[in-house]
Amino acid sequence: MRIALLGPLEARDDTGAPVEIAGIRLRTLLARLALSPGRPVPAEALIDAVWPDEPPAGAINALQSLVSRLRRALPAGERNRLQSRPAGYLLSLALDETDVGRLEALVAAGRTARDGAGGSEGLALAARRFAEALALWRGEPLADLETAGFAAVAARLIELRLRTIEDLAEVRLDLGDTGDLVSELEELTAAHPFRERLWAARMRALCAAGRPSEALAAFEELRRTLAETLGTDPSPPVRELHLAILRGDLRPASPSPPGTCPRWPRCVAAWTACRSPSSSPARGFARCRSRRSPPGSGTGSGCSPAAAAPRCRATRRFRPWWSGAGTCWVSPSGSWPGASPSSRAAPRPTRPRRCARTRCGCRAKTSSALSRR
């Protein structure tokens, strides 16, 4: 049996046929039990959900009668799922048998893939998981059960949906998949004017589309809205993004070379780490004098086209959400670990230091040998 809560309450049997649950109290009872699948729900919590204003006299007996009616309303093969417990009642459901459970599992899987070291493949997997999670949404949670007992649950699920939308927008920007993202974010910022992550994603999308002046106008709109409504300013991350746009650090999106870090346009804007033929493996890294050269150009002191390509391993240990940049480890071979066995075997730098260059978009960590040069 599957129960859908992300919208009007729906119940379906194993064949997909709808299960008719008549009566607002029966539906409220089923929804409250389904929100805690496989876990006992105290009788007091069920009474508060079914009769939020004032419970009837003999509420325990009335609840027992209501549970019996709900058990009879379930299909014959599913009635044993509704079980009595000393402290209350339990609806035996797996997490993936409710759309809320599937939503939370997909969002968690997407964030794990995004925060991992899988590069563009991990980001693409995260985008798919976030999109699948959002596809489960059918409207306001439990829209047909207008009781105060579900207000907190509905607010939590709405917040989870908005955060998932923000996560998906940022992942799409990291992948360079802007598409219709600008128009979508314009609608979202109009509907949710205080969600600064949505405004930051909109500004990034406009820059990726080659419209930085409109990105600056969007920042001014956000600043004016916050000042007039709340008497405050945008958060520091959004202000830093605004400064980055003014400096011209954000460039229009372009496809990443196959097998390279999906953030190479930002990496090459400030750093290109390469291995000089004159440097020994012990020194590990050498700084490329042509750090603004296009990837694979081969210009600069001792740089080959393969070495100049800014391929990196995005461990994402430091990932400011407003810029989409990850913490990048660049191996001595210039390759991105995961692309080939040789790149995975490349040694990591020792004694990492934070890049001190103010215009560094990717916050690359470098070895002490690179820092000395």
KEZA-791274 format. One record per residue (C-alpha): residue number from 1; residue in three letters; y, x, z. Coordinates in steps of 0.1 Angstrom, whole numbers, padded with zeros to 4 digits. Example, Ala and Ser with C-alpha at 12.3 -4.5 7.8 and 13.67 -1.06 7.14 Angstrom:
BEGIN
<marvex i="1" aa="ALA" y="-0045" x="0123" z="0078"/>
<marvex i="2" aa="SER" y="-0011" x="0137" z="0071"/>
//
This chain:
BEGIN
<marvex i="1" aa="MET" y="0000" x="0000" z="0000"/>
<marvex i="2" aa="ARG" y="0035" x="0012" z="-0008"/>
<marvex i="3" aa="ILE" y="0067" x="0000" z="0008"/>
<marvex i="4" aa="ALA" y="0102" x="0005" z="-0007"/>
<marvex i="5" aa="LEU" y="0132" x="0006" z="0016"/>
<marvex i="6" aa="LEU" y="0158" x="0023" z="-0006"/>
<marvex i="7" aa="GLY" y="0172" x="-0011" z="-0017"/>
<marvex i="8" aa="PRO" y="0159" x="-0046" z="-0011"/>
<marvex i="9" aa="LEU" y="0126" x="-0044" z="0009"/>
<marvex i="10" aa="GLU" y="0095" x="-0044" z="-0014"/>
<marvex i="11" aa="ALA" y="0058" x="-0042" z="-0006"/>
<marvex i="12" aa="ARG" y="0031" x="-0035" z="-0032"/>
<marvex i="13" aa="ASP" y="-0007" x="-0032" z="-0029"/>
<marvex i="14" aa="ASP" y="-0028" x="-0003" z="-0043"/>
<marvex i="15" aa="THR" y="-0028" x="-0020" z="-0077"/>
<marvex i="16" aa="GLY" y="0010" x="-0022" z="-0079"/>
<marvex i="17" aa="ALA" y="0011" x="-0060" z="-0075"/>
<marvex i="18" aa="PRO" y="0040" x="-0072" z="-0053"/>
<marvex i="19" aa="VAL" y="0031" x="-0085" z="-0018"/>
<marvex i="20" aa="GLU" y="0051" x="-0116" z="-0008"/>
<marvex i="21" aa="ILE" y="0066" x="-0113" z="0027"/>
<marvex i="22" aa="ALA" y="0084" x="-0146" z="0034"/>
<marvex i="23" aa="GLY" y="0110" x="-0149" z="0062"/>
<marvex i="24" aa="ILE" y="0137" x="-0127" z="0073"/>
<marvex i="25" aa="ARG" y="0121" x="-0119" z="0106"/>
<marvex i="26" aa="LEU" y="0088" x="-0109" z="0090"/>
<marvex i="27" aa="ARG" y="0106" x="-0087" z="0066"/>
<marvex i="28" aa="THR" y="0127" x="-0071" z="0093"/>
<marvex i="29" aa="LEU" y="0095" x="-0064" z="0114"/>
<marvex i="30" aa="LEU" y="0078" x="-0048" z="0084"/>
<marvex i="31" aa="ALA" y="0108" x="-0027" z="0076"/>
<marvex i="32" aa="ARG" y="0112" x="-0014" z="0112"/>
<marvex i="33" aa="LEU" y="0075" x="-0004" z="0112"/>
<marvex i="34" aa="ALA" y="0077" x="0012" z="0078"/>
<marvex i="35" aa="LEU" y="0106" x="0034" z="0089"/>
<marvex i="36" aa="SER" y="0082" x="0051" z="0114"/>
<marvex i="37" aa="PRO" y="0050" x="0054" z="0092"/>
<marvex i="38" aa="GLY" y="0019" x="0063" z="0112"/>
<marvex i="39" aa="ARG" y="0038" x="0064" z="0145"/>
<marvex i="40" aa="PRO" y="0038" x="0038" z="0173"/>
<marvex i="41" aa="VAL" y="0070" x="0018" z="0176"/>
<marvex i="42" aa="PRO" y="0078" x="0005" z="0211"/>
<marvex i="43" aa="ALA" y="0079" x="-0033" z="0215"/>
<marvex i="44" aa="GLU" y="0114" x="-0031" z="0228"/>
<marvex i="45" aa="ALA" y="0126" x="-0014" z="0196"/>
<marvex i="46" aa="LEU" y="0109" x="-0041" z="0175"/>
<marvex i="47" aa="ILE" y="0125" x="-0068" z="0196"/>
<marvex i="48" aa="ASP" y="0159" x="-0053" z="0192"/>
<marvex i="49" aa="ALA" y="0154" x="-0050" z="0154"/>
<marvex i="50" aa="VAL" y="0142" x="-0086" z="0149"/>
<marvex i="51" aa="TRP" y="0166" x="-0103" z="0174"/>
<marvex i="52" aa="PRO" y="0196" x="-0079" z="0175"/>
<marvex i="53" aa="ASP" y="0220" x="-0105" z="0191"/>
<marvex i="54" aa="GLU" y="0199" x="-0121" z="0219"/>
<marvex i="55" aa="PRO" y="0161" x="-0120" z="0222"/>
<marvex i="56" aa="PRO" y="0144" x="-0153" z="0229"/>
<marvex i="57" aa="ALA" y="0128" x="-0163" z="0262"/>
<marvex i="58" aa="GLY" y="0094" x="-0148" z="0263"/>
<marvex i="59" aa="ALA" y="0103" x="-0121" z="0237"/>
<marvex i="60" aa="ILE" y="0070" x="-0102" z="0241"/>
<marvex i="61" aa="ASN" y="0049" x="-0134" z="0233"/>
<marvex i="62" aa="ALA" y="0072" x="-0142" z="0203"/>
<marvex i="63" aa="LEU" y="0068" x="-0106" z="0190"/>
<marvex i="64" aa="GLN" y="0030" x="-0109" z="0193"/>
<marvex i="65" aa="SER" y="0031" x="-0141" z="0173"/>
<marvex i="66" aa="LEU" y="0053" x="-0125" z="0147"/>
<marvex i="67" aa="VAL" y="0029" x="-0095" z="0143"/>
<marvex i="68" aa="SER" y="0000" x="-0119" z="0138"/>
<marvex i="69" aa="ARG" y="0019" x="-0137" z="0110"/>
<marvex i="70" aa="LEU" y="0027" x="-0104" z="0094"/>
<marvex i="71" aa="ARG" y="-0009" x="-0093" z="0095"/>
<marvex i="72" aa="ARG" y="-0020" x="-0125" z="0078"/>
<marvex i="73" aa="ALA" y="0007" x="-0120" z="0051"/>
<marvex i="74" aa="LEU" y="-0007" x="-0086" z="0041"/>
<marvex i="75" aa="PRO" y="-0035" x="-0083" z="0015"/>
<marvex i="76" aa="ALA" y="-0070" x="-0087" z="0029"/>
<marvex i="77" aa="GLY" y="-0078" x="-0050" z="0025"/>
<marvex i="78" aa="GLU" y="-0045" x="-0038" z="0041"/>
<marvex i="79" aa="ARG" y="-0045" x="-0059" z="0073"/>
<marvex i="80" aa="ASN" y="-0062" x="-0032" z="0094"/>
<marvex i="81" aa="ARG" y="-0031" x="-0010" z="0088"/>
<marvex i="82" aa="LEU" y="-0011" x="-0030" z="0113"/>
<marvex i="83" aa="GLN" y="-0025" x="-0019" z="0146"/>
<marvex i="84" aa="SER" y="-0018" x="-0027" z="0183"/>
<marvex i="85" aa="ARG" y="-0010" x="0002" z="0207"/>
<marvex i="86" aa="PRO" y="-0005" x="0001" z="0245"/>
<marvex i="87" aa="ALA" y="0033" x="0008" z="0240"/>
<marvex i="88" aa="GLY" y="0038" x="-0012" z="0209"/>
<marvex i="89" aa="TYR" y="0026" x="-0014" z="0173"/>
<marvex i="90" aa="LEU" y="0018" x="0010" z="0145"/>
<marvex i="91" aa="LEU" y="0017" x="0006" z="0107"/>
<marvex i="92" aa="SER" y="-0007" x="0031" z="0093"/>
<marvex i="93" aa="LEU" y="0010" x="0046" z="0063"/>
<marvex i="94" aa="ALA" y="0012" x="0081" z="0049"/>
<marvex i="95" aa="LEU" y="0046" x="0096" z="0044"/>
<marvex i="96" aa="ASP" y="0044" x="0093" z="0006"/>
<marvex i="97" aa="GLU" y="0035" x="0056" z="0008"/>
<marvex i="98" aa="THR" y="0072" x="0048" z="0016"/>
<marvex i="99" aa="ASP" y="0100" x="0057" z="-0007"/>
<marvex i="100" aa="VAL" y="0120" x="0071" z="0022"/>
<marvex i="101" aa="GLY" y="0092" x="0096" z="0029"/>
<marvex i="102" aa="ARG" y="0090" x="0106" z="-0007"/>
<marvex i="103" aa="LEU" y="0128" x="0110" z="-0009"/>
<marvex i="104" aa="GLU" y="0129" x="0133" z="0021"/>
<marvex i="105" aa="ALA" y="0099" x="0154" z="0008"/>
<marvex i="106" aa="LEU" y="0114" x="0158" z="-0026"/>
<marvex i="107" aa="VAL" y="0148" x="0168" z="-0012"/>
<marvex i="108" aa="ALA" y="0131" x="0194" z="0011"/>
<marvex i="109" aa="ALA" y="0111" x="0208" z="-0018"/>
<marvex i="110" aa="GLY" y="0142" x="0210" z="-0040"/>
<marvex i="111" aa="ARG" y="0161" x="0229" z="-0013"/>
<marvex i="112" aa="THR" y="0132" x="0253" z="-0008"/>
<marvex i="113" aa="ALA" y="0131" x="0260" z="-0045"/>
<marvex i="114" aa="ARG" y="0168" x="0265" z="-0047"/>
<marvex i="115" aa="ASP" y="0170" x="0288" z="-0017"/>
<marvex i="116" aa="GLY" y="0140" x="0309" z="-0028"/>
<marvex i="117" aa="ALA" y="0140" x="0340" z="-0050"/>
<marvex i="118" aa="GLY" y="0127" x="0322" z="-0081"/>
<marvex i="119" aa="GLY" y="0158" x="0327" z="-0102"/>
<marvex i="120" aa="SER" y="0164" x="0303" z="-0130"/>
<marvex i="121" aa="GLU" y="0129" x="0289" z="-0127"/>
<marvex i="122" aa="GLY" y="0135" x="0281" z="-0091"/>
<marvex i="123" aa="LEU" y="0168" x="0264" z="-0099"/>
<marvex i="124" aa="ALA" y="0153" x="0244" z="-0127"/>
<marvex i="125" aa="LEU" y="0125" x="0232" z="-0103"/>
<marvex i="126" aa="ALA" y="0151" x="0223" z="-0077"/>
<marvex i="127" aa="ALA" y="0171" x="0203" z="-0102"/>
<marvex i="128" aa="ARG" y="0139" x="0183" z="-0112"/>
<marvex i="129" aa="ARG" y="0131" x="0176" z="-0075"/>
<marvex i="130" aa="PHE" y="0166" x="0165" z="-0067"/>
<marvex i="131" aa="ALA" y="0167" x="0142" z="-0098"/>
<marvex i="132" aa="GLU" y="0133" x="0127" z="-0089"/>
<marvex i="133" aa="ALA" y="0146" x="0120" z="-0054"/>
<marvex i="134" aa="LEU" y="0177" x="0103" z="-0066"/>
<marvex i="135" aa="ALA" y="0156" x="0082" z="-0091"/>
<marvex i="136" aa="LEU" y="0140" x="0065" z="-0061"/>
<marvex i="137" aa="TRP" y="0173" x="0050" z="-0051"/>
<marvex i="138" aa="ARG" y="0176" x="0012" z="-0060"/>
<marvex i="139" aa="GLY" y="0207" x="0003" z="-0041"/>
<marvex i="140" aa="GLU" y="0219" x="0001" z="-0005"/>
<marvex i="141" aa="PRO" y="0190" x="0007" z="0019"/>
<marvex i="142" aa="LEU" y="0176" x="-0026" z="0032"/>
<marvex i="143" aa="ALA" y="0203" x="-0045" z="0015"/>
<marvex i="144" aa="ASP" y="0186" x="-0078" z="0021"/>
<marvex i="145" aa="LEU" y="0182" x="-0072" z="0059"/>
<marvex i="146" aa="GLU" y="0218" x="-0075" z="0072"/>
<marvex i="147" aa="THR" y="0211" x="-0067" z="0108"/>
<marvex i="148" aa="ALA" y="0228" x="-0043" z="0131"/>
<marvex i="149" aa="GLY" y="0195" x="-0026" z="0139"/>
<marvex i="150" aa="PHE" y="0194" x="-0009" z="0105"/>
<marvex i="151" aa="ALA" y="0230" x="0002" z="0103"/>
<marvex i="152" aa="ALA" y="0223" x="0038" z="0116"/>
<marvex i="153" aa="VAL" y="0193" x="0042" z="0094"/>
<marvex i="154" aa="ALA" y="0212" x="0030" z="0063"/>
<marvex i="155" aa="ALA" y="0241" x="0054" z="0071"/>
<marvex i="156" aa="ARG" y="0217" x="0083" z="0074"/>
<marvex i="157" aa="LEU" y="0200" x="0075" z="0041"/>
<marvex i="158" aa="ILE" y="0233" x="0071" z="0023"/>
<marvex i="159" aa="GLU" y="0244" x="0105" z="0037"/>
<marvex i="160" aa="LEU" y="0212" x="0121" z="0025"/>
<marvex i="161" aa="ARG" y="0217" x="0107" z="-0010"/>
<marvex i="162" aa="LEU" y="0253" x="0120" z="-0012"/>
<marvex i="163" aa="ARG" y="0242" x="0155" z="-0001"/>
<marvex i="164" aa="THR" y="0214" x="0154" z="-0027"/>
<marvex i="165" aa="ILE" y="0239" x="0145" z="-0054"/>
<marvex i="166" aa="GLU" y="0260" x="0175" z="-0042"/>
<marvex i="167" aa="ASP" y="0230" x="0198" z="-0043"/>
<marvex i="168" aa="LEU" y="0220" x="0186" z="-0078"/>
<marvex i="169" aa="ALA" y="0255" x="0192" z="-0091"/>
<marvex i="170" aa="GLU" y="0257" x="0227" z="-0077"/>
<marvex i="171" aa="VAL" y="0223" x="0236" z="-0091"/>
<marvex i="172" aa="ARG" y="0232" x="0223" z="-0125"/>
<marvex i="173" aa="LEU" y="0264" x="0244" z="-0124"/>
<marvex i="174" aa="ASP" y="0243" x="0274" z="-0115"/>
<marvex i="175" aa="LEU" y="0221" x="0267" z="-0145"/>
<marvex i="176" aa="GLY" y="0250" x="0262" z="-0168"/>
<marvex i="177" aa="ASP" y="0240" x="0226" z="-0175"/>
<marvex i="178" aa="THR" y="0274" x="0210" z="-0174"/>
<marvex i="179" aa="GLY" y="0268" x="0183" z="-0199"/>
<marvex i="180" aa="ASP" y="0283" x="0151" z="-0186"/>
<marvex i="181" aa="LEU" y="0288" x="0166" z="-0152"/>
<marvex i="182" aa="VAL" y="0326" x="0165" z="-0153"/>
<marvex i="183" aa="SER" y="0328" x="0127" z="-0159"/>
<marvex i="184" aa="GLU" y="0301" x="0121" z="-0133"/>
<marvex i="185" aa="LEU" y="0319" x="0141" z="-0107"/>
<marvex i="186" aa="GLU" y="0352" x="0123" z="-0115"/>
<marvex i="187" aa="GLU" y="0336" x="0090" z="-0107"/>
<marvex i="188" aa="LEU" y="0320" x="0104" z="-0076"/>
<marvex i="189" aa="THR" y="0352" x="0119" z="-0062"/>
<marvex i="190" aa="ALA" y="0370" x="0086" z="-0069"/>
<marvex i="191" aa="ALA" y="0344" x="0068" z="-0049"/>
<marvex i="192" aa="HIS" y="0342" x="0094" z="-0021"/>
<marvex i="193" aa="PRO" y="0376" x="0111" z="-0020"/>
<marvex i="194" aa="PHE" y="0369" x="0130" z="0012"/>
<marvex i="195" aa="ARG" y="0336" x="0147" z="0001"/>
<marvex i="196" aa="GLU" y="0350" x="0182" z="-0005"/>
<marvex i="197" aa="ARG" y="0317" x="0195" z="-0020"/>
<marvex i="198" aa="LEU" y="0321" x="0170" z="-0048"/>
<marvex i="199" aa="TRP" y="0356" x="0181" z="-0054"/>
<marvex i="200" aa="ALA" y="0346" x="0218" z="-0055"/>
<marvex i="201" aa="ALA" y="0318" x="0210" z="-0079"/>
<marvex i="202" aa="ARG" y="0342" x="0191" z="-0101"/>
<marvex i="203" aa="MET" y="0366" x="0221" z="-0101"/>
<marvex i="204" aa="ARG" y="0337" x="0244" z="-0110"/>
<marvex i="205" aa="ALA" y="0325" x="0221" z="-0138"/>
<marvex i="206" aa="LEU" y="0360" x="0219" z="-0153"/>
<marvex i="207" aa="CYS" y="0363" x="0257" z="-0153"/>
<marvex i="208" aa="ALA" y="0328" x="0259" z="-0169"/>
<marvex i="209" aa="ALA" y="0340" x="0235" z="-0196"/>
<marvex i="210" aa="GLY" y="0370" x="0258" z="-0203"/>
<marvex i="211" aa="ARG" y="0396" x="0235" z="-0185"/>
<marvex i="212" aa="PRO" y="0409" x="0255" z="-0156"/>
<marvex i="213" aa="SER" y="0443" x="0237" z="-0156"/>
<marvex i="214" aa="GLU" y="0425" x="0204" z="-0149"/>
<marvex i="215" aa="ALA" y="0406" x="0221" z="-0122"/>
<marvex i="216" aa="LEU" y="0439" x="0232" z="-0105"/>
<marvex i="217" aa="ALA" y="0451" x="0196" z="-0110"/>
<marvex i="218" aa="ALA" y="0420" x="0183" z="-0092"/>
<marvex i="219" aa="PHE" y="0427" x="0206" z="-0063"/>
<marvex i="220" aa="GLU" y="0462" x="0193" z="-0060"/>
<marvex i="221" aa="GLU" y="0449" x="0158" z="-0061"/>
<marvex i="222" aa="LEU" y="0425" x="0166" z="-0033"/>
<marvex i="223" aa="ARG" y="0452" x="0184" z="-0012"/>
<marvex i="224" aa="ARG" y="0476" x="0154" z="-0016"/>
<marvex i="225" aa="THR" y="0449" x="0129" z="-0007"/>
<marvex i="226" aa="LEU" y="0439" x="0148" z="0025"/>
<marvex i="227" aa="ALA" y="0475" x="0154" z="0035"/>
<marvex i="228" aa="GLU" y="0486" x="0118" z="0030"/>
<marvex i="229" aa="THR" y="0455" x="0102" z="0045"/>
<marvex i="230" aa="LEU" y="0443" x="0125" z="0072"/>
<marvex i="231" aa="GLY" y="0472" x="0149" z="0076"/>
<marvex i="232" aa="THR" y="0450" x="0180" z="0069"/>
<marvex i="233" aa="ASP" y="0444" x="0206" z="0043"/>
<marvex i="234" aa="PRO" y="0413" x="0213" z="0022"/>
<marvex i="235" aa="SER" y="0387" x="0235" z="0039"/>
<marvex i="236" aa="PRO" y="0387" x="0273" z="0035"/>
<marvex i="237" aa="PRO" y="0359" x="0273" z="0009"/>
<marvex i="238" aa="VAL" y="0378" x="0250" z="-0014"/>
<marvex i="239" aa="ARG" y="0410" x="0270" z="-0009"/>
<marvex i="240" aa="GLU" y="0391" x="0302" z="-0018"/>
<marvex i="241" aa="LEU" y="0377" x="0285" z="-0049"/>
<marvex i="242" aa="HIS" y="0413" x="0275" z="-0058"/>
<marvex i="243" aa="LEU" y="0424" x="0311" z="-0055"/>
<marvex i="244" aa="ALA" y="0395" x="0323" z="-0076"/>
<marvex i="245" aa="ILE" y="0406" x="0299" z="-0104"/>
<marvex i="246" aa="LEU" y="0441" x="0311" z="-0101"/>
<marvex i="247" aa="ARG" y="0429" x="0347" z="-0105"/>
<marvex i="248" aa="GLY" y="0408" x="0338" z="-0134"/>
<marvex i="249" aa="ASP" y="0375" x="0348" z="-0118"/>
<marvex i="250" aa="LEU" y="0357" x="0317" z="-0130"/>
<marvex i="251" aa="ARG" y="0347" x="0318" z="-0167"/>
<marvex i="252" aa="PRO" y="0335" x="0291" z="-0191"/>
<marvex i="253" aa="ALA" y="0297" x="0286" z="-0188"/>
<marvex i="254" aa="SER" y="0275" x="0304" z="-0213"/>
<marvex i="255" aa="PRO" y="0237" x="0305" z="-0215"/>
<marvex i="256" aa="SER" y="0220" x="0333" z="-0195"/>
<marvex i="257" aa="PRO" y="0200" x="0359" z="-0214"/>
<marvex i="258" aa="PRO" y="0162" x="0352" z="-0211"/>
<marvex i="259" aa="GLY" y="0147" x="0366" z="-0180"/>
<marvex i="260" aa="THR" y="0180" x="0374" z="-0163"/>
<marvex i="261" aa="CYS" y="0197" x="0361" z="-0133"/>
<marvex i="262" aa="PRO" y="0213" x="0327" z="-0141"/>
<marvex i="263" aa="ARG" y="0245" x="0339" z="-0125"/>
<marvex i="264" aa="TRP" y="0250" x="0369" z="-0148"/>
<marvex i="265" aa="PRO" y="0285" x="0358" z="-0161"/>
<marvex i="266" aa="ARG" y="0298" x="0360" z="-0125"/>
<marvex i="267" aa="CYS" y="0279" x="0392" z="-0118"/>
<marvex i="268" aa="VAL" y="0292" x="0410" z="-0149"/>
<marvex i="269" aa="ALA" y="0328" x="0399" z="-0142"/>
<marvex i="270" aa="ALA" y="0329" x="0423" z="-0113"/>
<marvex i="271" aa="TRP" y="0298" x="0445" z="-0112"/>
<marvex i="272" aa="THR" y="0273" x="0459" z="-0135"/>
<marvex i="273" aa="ALA" y="0248" x="0481" z="-0116"/>
<marvex i="274" aa="CYS" y="0229" x="0505" z="-0137"/>
<marvex i="275" aa="ARG" y="0208" x="0537" z="-0134"/>
<marvex i="276" aa="SER" y="0223" x="0568" z="-0147"/>
<marvex i="277" aa="PRO" y="0199" x="0593" z="-0163"/>
<marvex i="278" aa="SER" y="0215" x="0620" z="-0143"/>
<marvex i="279" aa="SER" y="0208" x="0603" z="-0110"/>
<marvex i="280" aa="SER" y="0175" x="0609" z="-0093"/>
<marvex i="281" aa="PRO" y="0153" x="0581" z="-0079"/>
<marvex i="282" aa="ALA" y="0162" x="0593" z="-0044"/>
<marvex i="283" aa="ARG" y="0198" x="0585" z="-0051"/>
<marvex i="284" aa="GLY" y="0187" x="0551" z="-0062"/>
<marvex i="285" aa="PHE" y="0218" x="0537" z="-0079"/>
<marvex i="286" aa="ALA" y="0247" x="0548" z="-0100"/>
<marvex i="287" aa="ARG" y="0279" x="0529" z="-0107"/>
<marvex i="288" aa="CYS" y="0286" x="0519" z="-0142"/>
<marvex i="289" aa="ARG" y="0321" x="0528" z="-0153"/>
<marvex i="290" aa="SER" y="0321" x="0500" z="-0178"/>
<marvex i="291" aa="ARG" y="0316" x="0472" z="-0153"/>
<marvex i="292" aa="ARG" y="0334" x="0447" z="-0175"/>
<marvex i="293" aa="SER" y="0313" x="0454" z="-0205"/>
<marvex i="294" aa="PRO" y="0292" x="0426" z="-0220"/>
<marvex i="295" aa="PRO" y="0256" x="0426" z="-0208"/>
<marvex i="296" aa="GLY" y="0235" x="0450" z="-0229"/>
<marvex i="297" aa="SER" y="0264" x="0466" z="-0246"/>
<marvex i="298" aa="GLY" y="0253" x="0501" z="-0235"/>
<marvex i="299" aa="THR" y="0288" x="0514" z="-0230"/>
<marvex i="300" aa="GLY" y="0298" x="0536" z="-0201"/>
<marvex i="301" aa="SER" y="0285" x="0568" z="-0186"/>
<marvex i="302" aa="GLY" y="0248" x="0572" z="-0190"/>
<marvex i="303" aa="CYS" y="0241" x="0535" z="-0195"/>
<marvex i="304" aa="SER" y="0215" x="0522" z="-0219"/>
<marvex i="305" aa="PRO" y="0216" x="0485" z="-0231"/>
<marvex i="306" aa="ALA" y="0186" x="0477" z="-0209"/>
<marvex i="307" aa="ALA" y="0202" x="0494" z="-0179"/>
<marvex i="308" aa="ALA" y="0236" x="0478" z="-0184"/>
<marvex i="309" aa="ALA" y="0222" x="0442" z="-0183"/>
<marvex i="310" aa="PRO" y="0232" x="0428" z="-0150"/>
<marvex i="311" aa="ARG" y="0198" x="0415" z="-0140"/>
<marvex i="312" aa="CYS" y="0193" x="0408" z="-0104"/>
<marvex i="313" aa="ARG" y="0172" x="0391" z="-0078"/>
<marvex i="314" aa="ALA" y="0191" x="0362" z="-0063"/>
<marvex i="315" aa="THR" y="0177" x="0361" z="-0028"/>
<marvex i="316" aa="ARG" y="0204" x="0335" z="-0019"/>
<marvex i="317" aa="ARG" y="0206" x="0348" z="0017"/>
<marvex i="318" aa="PHE" y="0243" x="0345" z="0013"/>
<marvex i="319" aa="ARG" y="0252" x="0316" z="-0010"/>
<marvex i="320" aa="PRO" y="0287" x="0301" z="-0006"/>
<marvex i="321" aa="TRP" y="0283" x="0265" z="-0019"/>
<marvex i="322" aa="TRP" y="0318" x="0265" z="-0035"/>
<marvex i="323" aa="SER" y="0310" x="0294" z="-0059"/>
<marvex i="324" aa="GLY" y="0273" x="0290" z="-0065"/>
<marvex i="325" aa="ALA" y="0269" x="0328" z="-0061"/>
<marvex i="326" aa="GLY" y="0239" x="0343" z="-0045"/>
<marvex i="327" aa="THR" y="0232" x="0376" z="-0027"/>
<marvex i="328" aa="CYS" y="0221" x="0399" z="-0055"/>
<marvex i="329" aa="TRP" y="0198" x="0429" z="-0053"/>
<marvex i="330" aa="VAL" y="0199" x="0450" z="-0084"/>
<marvex i="331" aa="SER" y="0169" x="0473" z="-0088"/>
<marvex i="332" aa="PRO" y="0172" x="0509" z="-0099"/>
<marvex i="333" aa="SER" y="0156" x="0499" z="-0132"/>
<marvex i="334" aa="GLY" y="0182" x="0472" z="-0138"/>
<marvex i="335" aa="SER" y="0155" x="0445" z="-0140"/>
<marvex i="336" aa="TRP" y="0152" x="0413" z="-0121"/>
<marvex i="337" aa="PRO" y="0121" x="0412" z="-0099"/>
<marvex i="338" aa="GLY" y="0098" x="0385" z="-0111"/>
<marvex i="339" aa="ALA" y="0104" x="0392" z="-0148"/>
<marvex i="340" aa="SER" y="0077" x="0419" z="-0150"/>
<marvex i="341" aa="PRO" y="0053" x="0438" z="-0127"/>
<marvex i="342" aa="SER" y="0074" x="0470" z="-0130"/>
<marvex i="343" aa="SER" y="0105" x="0452" z="-0118"/>
<marvex i="344" aa="ARG" y="0087" x="0437" z="-0088"/>
<marvex i="345" aa="ALA" y="0075" x="0472" z="-0079"/>
<marvex i="346" aa="ALA" y="0111" x="0486" z="-0080"/>
<marvex i="347" aa="PRO" y="0122" x="0498" z="-0045"/>
<marvex i="348" aa="ARG" y="0149" x="0479" z="-0027"/>
<marvex i="349" aa="PRO" y="0180" x="0498" z="-0017"/>
<marvex i="350" aa="THR" y="0184" x="0510" z="0018"/>
<marvex i="351" aa="ARG" y="0212" x="0505" z="0042"/>
<marvex i="352" aa="PRO" y="0228" x="0477" z="0023"/>
<marvex i="353" aa="ARG" y="0265" x="0471" z="0025"/>
<marvex i="354" aa="ARG" y="0287" x="0442" z="0016"/>
<marvex i="355" aa="CYS" y="0308" x="0447" z="-0015"/>
<marvex i="356" aa="ALA" y="0344" x="0453" z="-0005"/>
<marvex i="357" aa="ARG" y="0359" x="0446" z="-0038"/>
<marvex i="358" aa="THR" y="0381" x="0415" z="-0036"/>
<marvex i="359" aa="ARG" y="0373" x="0403" z="-0071"/>
<marvex i="360" aa="CYS" y="0336" x="0405" z="-0067"/>
<marvex i="361" aa="GLY" y="0322" x="0371" z="-0075"/>
<marvex i="362" aa="CYS" y="0286" x="0376" z="-0066"/>
<marvex i="363" aa="ARG" y="0290" x="0395" z="-0033"/>
<marvex i="364" aa="ALA" y="0265" x="0421" z="-0044"/>
<marvex i="365" aa="LYS" y="0249" x="0442" z="-0018"/>
<marvex i="366" aa="THR" y="0246" x="0479" z="-0028"/>
<marvex i="367" aa="SER" y="0229" x="0509" z="-0014"/>
<marvex i="368" aa="SER" y="0246" x="0537" z="0005"/>
<marvex i="369" aa="ALA" y="0243" x="0559" z="-0026"/>
<marvex i="370" aa="LEU" y="0262" x="0534" z="-0047"/>
<marvex i="371" aa="SER" y="0288" x="0531" z="-0020"/>
<marvex i="372" aa="ARG" y="0294" x="0568" z="-0019"/>
<marvex i="373" aa="ARG" y="0300" x="0569" z="-0056"/>
//
